[in-house]
Amino acid sequence: MDYVLDLDFAVFQMSAVTISVGILLAVVLSCGLYARRKEGITAVLAMSVMGLVFGVVFSRFLHWYFTGEVYASFTAAFTDFNRGSFCLQGMFFGVWLAAFLTKKLRLTGSVSALLDAAAPGLCLLVAFIRLSALFNTTCRGRITVKTPLFQRLPFAVASVDAAGNVTWRFASFFIAFLAMLVVTIVVWRFYLADEERWMKWPCPGDGNTVRFALVLYGAVEIIMDSTRNDSPLMHFRFISQLNKFSAFISLAQIFAAVGILCVLIHYSRMSIKANGFKWYHPLLWLGFLVSLFGVGKLGEYNVQRYATYAKCYAWMGASLILMAATAILAWYSCLDTGEYVE
């Protein structure tokens, strides 16, 4: 028994070390990008400290809310971190609140500008959080990999049951780690390029990078969360009547889809103000609805009902590309491509 407890603690430590490295790299990257604004790094450091505290609390609370049976009590969810897990979406709420309070403390003049500089680092942190699952049993895929050639990282990871049987599961965590590394690089380049862009009046110049990051993260999260066998589903504790409509959908997927929708709504509003109502606006909204049907019905619903993984995830992937494209095209319509002379 002592050996098992020691092993569990060692695994917990390795996961914690991986996440800690991700936090450190995220803060360093965010400080470097925000310093380009000639405003120092105090705001980033303050946001990072508060964001860490709020992020842990919100992430743990969400996991307790939707998977309360894992914990002995509400208090245990915040005192015994050897049990249970967390919902990553709480981190985003925590970081936003931290940025808001940083502005209230007058350490930054713009919440959006601060979040823009933090966006590439947050994507990198998400990547390391996913990588930390290498040292525990979370974020494994529901798909069993039977081809010996693919029974290794990054495709699959071994899972041993109580009887000693080894099953190779799709390595959802590692694919998500690699995908978010790519997203980090893309968002980083977007941030640097955005310094040279102009937006049409009255579109704000700040906030574009964090919205772009939210769209790309959302697209990755929706499909990768679908592959998991341990994703917290939306089982409401106090509004149980909603469970019959939401029990097959995860919090991560809802959060990601709503995030992309909010970005689309924001840029649609700004585009209409800047350009007037154009023919392409209804097409963007229709495209989002079509993509939502593709993700929800042809992807998630069918994969749970029929387990035709290749077909369903092909539909889901294509639909997510369309979903992300609607928000990005709405942003593009707000860009001013005219030449300016200083």
N, C-alpha and C positions, 0 to 999 in steps of 0.2 A: 504493500500500500504506500509506504514512504517513497519507494522508487517511482511509482506512478505519479505521486504528487510532485516529486522533484522534476520529473520529465515534463509535466504540464506547466510547471513554473518556468522551466527553461524555454519551452515553446512560446509562452507568453512574453518572456524577455526578448526573444529574437524578433517577434512581431513588433514589440514596442520599440526596439532599436531601429528597425526598418522604417517605421512611421516617424521616429524622431529624426532620422537622417532626411526624410522627405520634408519635414517641417523646416529643418535648418536650411536646406537648399532652396525651399520656397521663399523663406524670408530673405535670404541673400539675393536671390534673383529679383524679388520685388523691390528691395532696397536699391539695387542697381538701376532698375528701370525708373523708379520714382525719382531718383537723384538726377536723372536727365532733365527734370523739370526745374532744377536749381532751387528746390525747396527743402533739401535735407532729407533725412530718413527717420526723423522722430515720429512722424505720423504713421509710417509703416510699422515701426517697432511697437507703438502703442496699439495699433489695430491688431497686430499679430498676437500680442499677449492677451488682449480681451477676446479676440477671435478664438484662441485656443480654449479658453475657459468656456465661453458660450457654446462653441462647437461641440465640445465633449458633453456638456449638459443637454443640449438639444438633441444630439445624435443618440445619446443613451435614452432620453425620454421617449423619443419616437420608437425606438426598438422595444422599450418596455410596453408602450401603449399597444403596439400591434402583436407582440409576442410575449405577453405578460406571464404566460404559463412557465416560461423559462426561469423566472425569478421567484424567490421565496416571498418577497414583498417589494413594495415600491422603494422602501429604504435600501433594501439589498441591491437594487439595480444601480445605486450610486455609491455603494460602499464595497461591494465585492465584484471587482472587475475581472476575476478569473472565470466568471460565469457570463453567459450571454454574449452579445455582440453590440453592434451599433448600426444606425441608419445614416449613411453618408450624407443624406440630404440635410440633416440637422447642421452639418458643418457650414453649408451655404447660408442658412439663416443666421448662424452665429457670426460669420464673417461680415454679413451685411449689417447686422446690429452693431458690431464693433466699429465698422467704418462710419456708421451714423453717429455713434458716440464720440468718435475721434473728431468729427467735424464740430460737434457740440462743445468739445473741449478746445476748439479753435486751433487745432494742430494742423488742419488742412482746410482749404477753401472750397473743396469739391469732393463729395462722396464718390461721384462717378469717376473723376480723375484718379482717385486713390484706388478704386476697384479696378480700373483699367491697368494700372501698374501691377496690381496683385494677380491679375487674371492668369498670365503664363505660369506664375508660381503655384497658384491653386491647382491648375491642371497637372503640374508636376507632382504636387502633393497627392492628388487623387491617384496618380500612377503608382506612387510608392505605397499608398494605403492598399491598393489592390495587390501589389507585390508582397506585402506582409502576410497575405493568406498562404504563401508558400510554406509558412511555419505553423499553420494550424489546419483545420479541416473545413474552413468556410469557403464560400465562393467557388464550389465545385460544380461542374456541369451535370445536367440530367442525362446527357448523352453518354452512352457506353462506347468506348473506342476499342474495337476488336481487331483492327489491323495492326500487326506487330510493328510495322514501319512507323506508325504514328503514336505508338505507346511510349512517348517521351515528351519532354518540354520542347517547344511551347504548345504542343497539341493536347497532351494528356498527362494526367498525374495519377499515381497509384493510390488506391483506397483499400484499406484492409478492414474487414468486418470482425466481429467478436470471435468468429470461428476460424479466423486466419485466412479467409479467402481474399484473394487480391482481385480487385476490379479497377480497370483503367477508365477514369472519368475525364471528360473534356475539361481542359484547364481554363475555365472561364476567367479566373483571376489573372492568369499570365497573358492571355490574349488581350484582356482589358488593359493590363499594364503596358503592353506594347502599343496598343491603340492610343492610349493617353499620352505616351511619349511623343508620338507623331502629332497629336493635337497640341501638345505643349510647344513644339517647334513652329507649327503653323500659326498659333496664336501669338507667339513671340514675334514672328516676322510681321504679322498683321499689326501689332502694336507699333513697331518701328516704322512701318510704312504709313500708319495712320497719322504720324506726326506731320507728314507732308500733304495730307489730304485736306480739302475744304468741303464743308457741308453747305448745302443750299439753305438760305434763310427761310424759316426760323429754326432749322434743325440744330440741336446742340452738338458741339464738337466733341464733348466728352461722353464716355459710356459706350462707345462703339466696340471697343476691344472686349469688355466684359460681356456684352451681349453676344458678340461673335463666339466667345468661348462657351457661353451657355448653350448656344445652338449646337456646336460640335460635341460638347460633352453630352448633351441630351441625346443626340443621335447614337453615340457610342453606348450610352447607358441603357437605352431602351432595348437594344438587341442583345447586349451582353447580359443584362439582368434576366432576360427571357430564357437564357441558356442555363441559368443557375437552378440548383435543386433546393436552395435554402433561402430564397429571396423572401423577405417579410411581405406577406400579402395583406391587403387592406381589410383586416377584421376589426371593425369598430367595437370598442368596449362599451360605450355609453349610448351609441345610436345603432343598435344591432339590426334595426330594420334595413339599414343600407347594405348589410353584408350580402344579401342575395343578389345585389347588383355589382358588388366590388370584390367579392371573395376570390376571384381568379386573377385580379389585377394587382400588381405590386405598387407600393408607394413610390419606388424609384421611377417606374415608367410613367406614372401620373405626374410626378414632379417634373420629369424631363419634358413631357409633351406640353404641359402647361407653360413651362419656361420658354419653349420655342414659340408657342402661341402668343405669349406676352411680347416677345421680341417682334413677331410679325405685326401685332396690333400697334406697337409703338411706332415702327417704321412706316406702317400704312398711314397712320395719323399724320406723321411728319411729312410723308410724301404727298398726301392730299393737300396739306397746308402749303407746301412748297411748289407743287406742280399743278394743283387743281385735281379734280376727280378725272382719272384717265381710264382707258379701256383695260389696262393691265391690272388694275387693282382688283376687280372681281375675279380675274383669272388666278391671281395669287391666292385669294381666299378659297376659290374652288379647288385649287391645287392642294391646299392644306387639308381640306375635307376629304379629298380623294386619298391623300397619303395617310390620313387618320384611319380611313376604312381599310387600307392595305395593311397598316401596322396592326390594327385591332382585330379585324376579322380574318383576313387572309394570312396574317402572321400569327399573332398571339393566340387567338381563339382556336384556330385550326391546329396549331402545333400542340396545344394541350388536349384537344379532342382526338386528333388522328395520329399524332406523333410522326408526321411526315416531315422530318427535320429539314432536309435539303430544299424541298419545295417551299415550305413555309418561311424559312429564313431567307431564301432568295427573294420572295415577295416582300418580306419585312425590310430587307436591306435596300431594295429598290424604292420602297415607299419612304424610307427614312432619308434617302438622298433627295427625293422630291420634297419632303417636309422641310429639310434644312435649306434647300434651294429657294423655297418661297420666302423665308425670312431674309436670306442673304440678298435676293433680288430686290426685296422691298428696301433694304439698306442701300443697295446700289442706286436705286432711283432717287435717293436723297443726296447723293454725291454731286458736287459742283465740279465739273471737268473743265471749267474755264481757266484761262491763264491769268495769273496775277503777278504784278511787278511790284516789288517792295520799294 
